[in-house]
């Protein structure tokens, strides 16, 4: 019987885990509230991956979300 382990991740350990999982994944579907200027480094998505983020005019004007993430 397989046992599950629960770990609490935060800050750098959280982003390190996310990067490792994204790198291994064939397909990624991610939803985040806001994505700032370092977002493409924190969440290194590739072509074919899907991202849902608040790109409302208010979020962009306030700097909560930037329009710099480009995936071709």
NORCOR-V336545 format. One record per residue. RES is the residue in one small letter. BURIAL is 1 if it has 16 or more other C-alpha atoms within 10 Angstrom, else 0. Layout:
res/burial
RES/BURIAL
RES/BURIAL
//
This chain:
res/burial
x/0
x/0
x/0
x/0
x/0
x/0
x/0
x/0
x/0
x/0
x/0
x/0
x/0
x/0
x/0
x/0
x/0
x/0
x/1
x/0
x/0
x/1
x/0
x/0
x/0
x/0
x/0
x/1
x/0
x/0
x/0
x/0
x/0
x/1
x/1
x/0
x/0
x/0
x/0
x/0
x/0
x/1
x/1
x/0
x/1
x/1
x/0
x/0
x/0
x/0
x/0
x/0
x/0
x/1
x/1
x/0
x/0
x/0
x/1
x/1
x/0
x/0
x/0
x/1
x/1
x/1
x/0
x/0
x/1
x/0
x/0
x/0
//
